[in-house]
């Protein structure tokens, strides 16, 4: 899809909301406060970086961990968002749906889109009780870019974009079925190594307000342990290929379409050198970072890759490229 249209595209992305009224509230059965686990929505920031750096759209990210409902309403009143995207989870679904209705109320002309594990596996139920226009199956980078490219060219019908669910008067349909040539469009295949690397490297770490998250977490402690609170999560691979039936992570990309010419998704990841480059960008953007949490489903899947990464970390610390105090988990 060409992205050289003359129309400016504005996108708002909302993180899963673990606030009052959801399963994560302190008085709920989970028994812990959402404020103690405040972490930026890296998936949304990755989509944001991909759209901005490739000039598909202007993107804002709203996260209820650090942003208020009032600030969201102000944004909706002050800006004309073409697309509002929601990353949803099962645990936060109650609040996520609440904010879908808020966005529809204050920005009725926006196209509302959901994505994430919960959206891929439970789109019928969510779309039944919310004003959602489209569901993205699988990773959001390619479908969101295609939607923005169409809007740039004055097109608001997304039924030819691979990997979407949309509603009709009587049912929910998958793009590529009946309305267009499925063989031509295909599903939303998982990102390959090249695209995973490109989108991950495109994360603009300076834009992520880590200090606001850390300040919130540390406010709960008289003497916070900065080696724990000043943590940045990273993802260096796309998923775990082991077929544990209970695990949504291992089935998420396969449910969306797997990889091209293969029902199962291929594992894609950063090289050890790319990880080191990313770490340097993180520390330049947030110099008080003390700990890196490698949040992969299975980081140690490839022993040679892990060994190379560890060697590069030691080398970077010896050369003072990375600080000695930086820890990993």
C-alpha positions in Angstrom: 0.0 0.0 0.0 1.4 3.4 -1.0 1.7 5.9 1.8 2.3 9.0 -0.3 -1.2 10.5 0.0 -1.6 14.1 1.1 -3.9 13.5 4.1 -2.3 13.8 7.6 -3.2 10.8 9.7 -3.6 11.0 13.5 -3.6 7.9 15.7 -4.3 7.4 19.4 -3.2 4.2 21.1 -4.6 3.2 24.5 -2.9 0.7 26.8 -4.8 -2.0 28.8 -6.2 -0.2 31.8 -5.7 -1.8 35.2 -7.5 0.8 37.2 -10.5 0.9 39.6 -13.2 -1.3 38.3 -11.1 -4.1 36.8 -9.7 -7.4 38.0 -6.4 -5.7 39.1 -8.0 -3.3 41.6 -6.6 -3.8 45.1 -9.7 -5.2 46.6 -10.1 -7.8 43.9 -9.2 -11.5 44.0 -5.7 -10.8 42.6 -4.8 -8.9 45.7 -2.3 -6.4 44.4 -2.5 -2.7 43.4 -2.0 -1.8 39.7 0.2 1.1 40.8 2.9 -1.2 42.1 3.2 -2.8 38.7 3.3 0.2 36.4 5.1 -0.6 33.2 4.9 1.1 29.8 3.0 -0.7 27.0 6.0 -1.6 24.8 3.8 -3.2 22.1 2.0 0.1 21.5 5.3 2.1 21.6 6.7 -0.3 19.0 3.6 0.3 16.7 4.0 4.0 17.4 7.7 4.0 16.4 6.9 2.0 13.2 4.1 4.4 12.1 6.0 7.6 12.9 9.5 6.7 11.6 8.0 5.4 8.3 5.8 8.5 8.0 2.5 6.7 8.2 0.9 8.8 11.0 1.3 11.0 14.0 0.8 8.9 17.0 0.0 9.5 20.7 0.0 6.8 23.4 -2.3 7.0 26.5 -1.7 4.8 29.5 -4.0 4.8 32.5 -1.1 3.9 34.7 0.3 7.4 34.4 -2.4 9.4 32.5 -5.8 10.4 33.9 -9.2 9.9 32.3 -9.6 13.7 32.2 -6.4 14.0 30.1 -7.8 11.4 27.7 -11.1 13.3 27.3 -9.1 16.5 26.7 -7.1 14.8 24.0 -10.3 13.5 22.4 -11.9 16.9 22.4 -8.8 18.8 21.1 -7.7 16.4 18.4 -9.2 14.7 15.4 -8.0 11.1 15.6 -8.6 9.0 12.5 -7.9 5.8 14.3 -8.1 5.0 18.0 -6.5 1.6 18.9 -7.0 -0.4 22.1 -4.6 -3.0 23.4 -6.7 -5.2 25.6 -6.2 -8.1 28.0 -8.6 -10.5 29.7 -7.7 -9.1 33.1 -8.3 -5.5 32.2 -11.2 -6.1 29.8 -13.9 -4.4 32.0 -12.0 -1.1 32.0 -10.9 -1.4 28.4 -14.5 -1.6 27.2 -15.4 1.3 29.4 -12.8 3.4 27.6 -13.9 2.2 24.2 -17.3 3.8 25.0 -15.6 7.0 26.3 -13.7 7.3 23.0 -16.8 6.7 20.9 -18.7 9.4 22.9 -16.1 12.1 22.5 -14.6 11.1 19.1 -17.6 9.5 17.2 -16.0 9.8 13.8 -12.8 7.9 14.7 -12.3 4.3 13.6 -12.0 2.1 16.7 -9.7 -0.9 16.6 -8.7 -3.5 19.1 -5.6 -5.7 19.2 -3.6 -8.1 21.4 -4.1 -11.6 22.7 -7.6 -11.0 24.0 -8.7 -9.4 20.8 -7.4 -12.3 18.6 -9.0 -15.0 20.8 -12.2 -13.2 21.9 -13.1 -10.7 19.3 -16.8 -11.8 18.9 -17.7 -11.2 22.6 -15.7 -7.9 22.8 -17.3 -6.5 19.6 -20.7 -7.5 20.7 -20.6 -5.2 23.7 -18.4 -2.4 22.4 -18.4 0.1 19.5 -15.4 -1.4 17.9 -15.1 -1.3 14.1 -12.2 -3.6 13.5 -10.2 -6.3 15.3 -6.5 -6.8 14.4 -5.6 -10.5 14.5 -1.9 -11.0 15.5 0.7 -8.3 15.5 -0.5 -4.8 14.8 2.4 -3.1 12.9 1.4 -4.2 9.3 -2.4 -3.8 9.5 -2.1 -0.4 11.3 0.4 0.8 8.7 -1.9 -0.4 5.9 -4.9 1.4 7.5 -3.0 4.7 7.8 -1.8 4.4 4.2 -5.3 4.0 3.0 -6.5 7.0 5.0 -3.6 9.1 3.5 -5.1 8.3 0.1 -8.7 9.2 1.2 -9.8 5.6 1.7 -11.7 4.6 4.9 -12.8 1.1 3.9 -10.2 -1.4 5.3 -11.9 -4.7 4.2 -9.0 -5.5 1.8 -6.3 -5.3 4.5 -5.1 -8.7 5.6 -5.7 -9.8 9.2 -8.8 -7.9 10.2 -12.2 -8.7 11.6 -15.1 -6.4 10.8 -18.8 -6.4 11.5 -21.8 -6.6 9.1 -25.4 -6.3 10.1 -25.6 -10.0 10.8 -22.1 -11.4 11.4 -18.4 -10.8 11.9 -16.2 -11.4 8.9 -12.5 -11.9 8.3 -10.9 -9.7 5.6 -9.9 -11.9 2.7 -13.1 -14.0 2.9 -15.9 -13.6 0.4 -15.4 -9.8 0.0 -12.0 -10.0 -1.6 -9.5 -12.5 -3.0 -8.1 -14.4 0.0 -5.2 -15.8 -1.9 -4.2 -12.3 -2.8 -4.5 -10.7 0.6 -3.8 -13.7 2.9 -3.9 -13.4 6.7 -1.8 -11.1 8.9 1.4 -13.2 8.9 3.8 -12.9 11.8 6.7 -10.6 11.2 9.9 -12.1 9.8 13.4 -11.4 11.2 13.8 -8.3 9.0 10.6 -6.6 10.0 10.8 -7.6 13.7 14.2 -6.1 13.8 13.2 -2.9 12.0 10.1 -2.3 14.2 11.9 -3.1 17.4 14.8 -0.8 16.6 12.3 1.9 15.6 11.0 2.2 19.2 11.7 5.8 20.3 12.9 5.2 23.8 13.1 8.9 24.5 9.3 9.2 24.1 8.5 6.6 26.7 8.1 8.4 30.1 9.8 5.8 32.2 10.6 8.4 35.0 6.8 8.9 35.5 6.4 5.1 36.0 9.4 4.8 38.3 8.2 7.8 40.4 4.8 6.2 40.9 6.2 2.8 41.9 8.8 4.3 44.3 6.1 6.4 46.0 4.9 3.2 47.7 8.2 2.6 49.5 10.1 4.5 52.2 13.4 3.3 50.8 12.8 1.9 47.3 15.4 -0.4 45.9 16.4 1.4 42.7 17.9 -1.8 41.3 14.4 -3.1 41.1 12.3 0.0 40.4 14.5 1.5 37.7 13.8 -1.4 35.4 13.3 -1.3 31.6 11.7 -4.3 29.9 12.8 -5.4 26.5 11.6 -8.0 24.0 14.3 -9.5 21.8 12.2 -12.3 20.2 8.6 -12.5 19.0 7.3 -15.6 20.8 8.0 -19.0 22.2 7.5 -21.9 19.7 6.7 -24.6 22.3 3.1 -25.8 22.0 1.9 -25.5 25.6 -1.9 -25.7 25.1 -2.7 -23.4 28.0 -0.4 -20.6 26.8 -1.9 -17.8 24.7 1.6 -16.5 23.8 2.6 -19.6 21.9 -0.8 -19.8 20.1 -1.3 -16.0 19.4 0.6 -15.7 16.2 -0.5 -19.1 14.9 -4.1 -18.1 15.5 -3.6 -15.0 13.4 -2.2 -16.9 10.4 1.3 -18.2 11.3 4.0 -17.4 8.8 3.8 -17.3 5.0 3.5 -20.8 3.5 3.4 -22.2 7.0 0.6 -22.5 9.6 3.1 -22.1 12.5 4.8 -18.8 13.0 8.6 -18.6 12.7 10.6 -17.3 15.6 12.0 -13.9 14.8 14.5 -12.0 16.9 17.2 -9.4 17.3 20.9 -10.3 16.9 23.1 -9.9 19.9 24.6 -6.8 18.3 21.2 -5.3 17.8 20.3 -5.9 21.4 23.5 -4.1 22.6 22.6 -1.1 20.3 19.1 -1.0 21.8 20.6 -1.1 25.3 22.8 1.9 24.5 19.8 3.8 23.2 17.8 3.0 26.4 20.6 4.3 28.6 21.1 7.4 26.6 17.3 8.1 26.8 17.0 7.2 30.5 20.4 7.4 32.2 19.1 6.4 35.6 18.2 2.9 34.4 19.6 0.3 36.7 18.1 -3.0 35.5 17.1 -4.6 32.2 14.3 -7.2 32.3 14.5 -9.4 29.2 10.8 -10.2 28.9 11.0 -12.8 26.1 8.9 -15.9 26.4 12.0 -17.9 26.1 15.2 -15.9 25.8 17.5 -18.9 26.2 16.0 -20.7 23.3 19.3 -20.5 21.3 22.3 -21.0 23.4 24.8 -19.7 20.9 22.9 -16.4 20.7 22.7 -16.1 24.4 26.4 -16.7 24.8 27.3 -14.1 22.2 25.0 -11.6 23.9 26.7 -12.2 27.3 30.1 -11.9 25.8 29.1 -8.5 24.2 27.7 -7.3 27.5 31.0 -8.1 29.3 32.9 -6.4 26.5 30.7 -3.3 26.6 31.1 -3.0 30.4 34.9 -3.4 30.1 34.9 -0.5 27.6 32.5 1.5 29.8 29.9 1.5 27.0 27.5 0.0 29.5 27.8 0.9 33.2 29.1 -1.7 35.6 26.0 -1.4 37.8 23.6 -2.4 35.1 22.0 -5.7 35.9 19.9 -8.1 33.9 17.0 -10.4 34.7 
